[in-house]
Amino acid sequence: MGNENTKAFVYVGSYTDDQHPVGISLYSFNGQNGELTLIETYSDLPNASFLAVNKEKTVLYAVSETVIYEGRFGGSAAAYAIEPGTGRLSKINQQPADGSAPCYVSLDATGHRVYVANYLSGDVTVFPVEAGGGLGEPTQLIKHDGELGPQADRQEAPHAHAIVPSPDNRFAVSVDLGLDRLVVSRIDAESGDLQPHGGAEVKPGAGPRHVVFNADSTYVYAINELDNTVTVLSYEADAGRMAAVQNLSTLPEDLGGVSYCADIHLSGDGRFLYASNRGHDSIAVYGVDRDSGTLSVVGWQSTRGQWPRNFALSPQDAFLLAANQNSNSIVVFRRDAETGMLQETEHTVAVSRPVCVRFL
């Protein structure tokens, strides 16, 4: 992997409190050595726990993971204009999500719809995108329902944890930790609305959290928070159908102690899959068989911190940035393009409770 472009921008979303009000931080990123430099912080959005950038890189969307917004039940989502050349943010607007504790935000491929997964209320909110990138009032609130998983302390109700459009923008997969289910909706090409379509189950008690599609839409990879596994699912793009073909642990064998999976990403060349473990405090590295889609363990890398909730690969995959929520740090690793493994660098930054990392 060659050197990256000299400079990029990185946004970090954080949990907030009265003593630590910064919800979003903006950093510059040195693509030569992985160094992060703080540019600006924003304290106008509490618990900015997930971020997304539109394809034109002109607008950042963020959820505010709260249970009350302006006196009404639920959290909210906000849109920010991105200043060209500097990455600096200016808020466009903020809208109620009508669901509680929103924890994930994504855009459809047209950029005309923003999707938000609401964890506590177990539903998905659809926002139209207005001219200029602002959020319109929600047009849909889609409730998840079905048979609950067996882990009574965590699966007592539906818990929508992510929503990810398919690469061809024909379907969207919302991931429900409480139901052990990947809920598939069809994206109406005319209206942009989500229509019920189907879904796929994972193992009872797995607790799916996030998913990622491979580039040619033949496989979906789900990270399961509660049983520390990755599920590989075959995917029929035309039909929007998927079926599990492999389950693999994210942890070394015979590991003691408590751990919960969090985030999952594929390298740009599709050869390696990465998954984060909170408790084991590591990134698991897998090789991807390009024919079968199945995974094999390459190894693990400590994140040099506690509770890596989220991580991101840099634009050309030369680096991986791990957000250690409980030790208040983002740690930069260099990635070996041939082996997929990660090596420590000298670069780390202190940031209060980081929970999302997003490159511009």
Secondary structure, DSSP 8 states (H G I E B T S, - for coil): -----SEEEEEEEE---SS----EEEEEEETTT--EEEEEEE-SSTT--EEEE-TTS-EEEEEE--SEETTEES-EEEEEEE-TTT--EEEEEEEE-SSSSEEEEEE-TTSSEEEEEETTTTEEEEEEB-TTS-B----EEEE--S---S-TTT-SS--EEEEEE-TTSSEEEEEETTTTEEEEEEE-TTT--EEEEEEEE--TT--EEEEEE-TTSSEEEEEETTTTEEEEEEEETTTTEEEEEEEEESS-TT--S--EEEEEEE-TTSSEEEEEEETTTEEEEEEE-TTT--EEEEEEEE-SSS-EEEEEE-TTSSEEEEEETTTTEEEEEEE-TTT--EEEEEEEEE-SSEEEEEE-
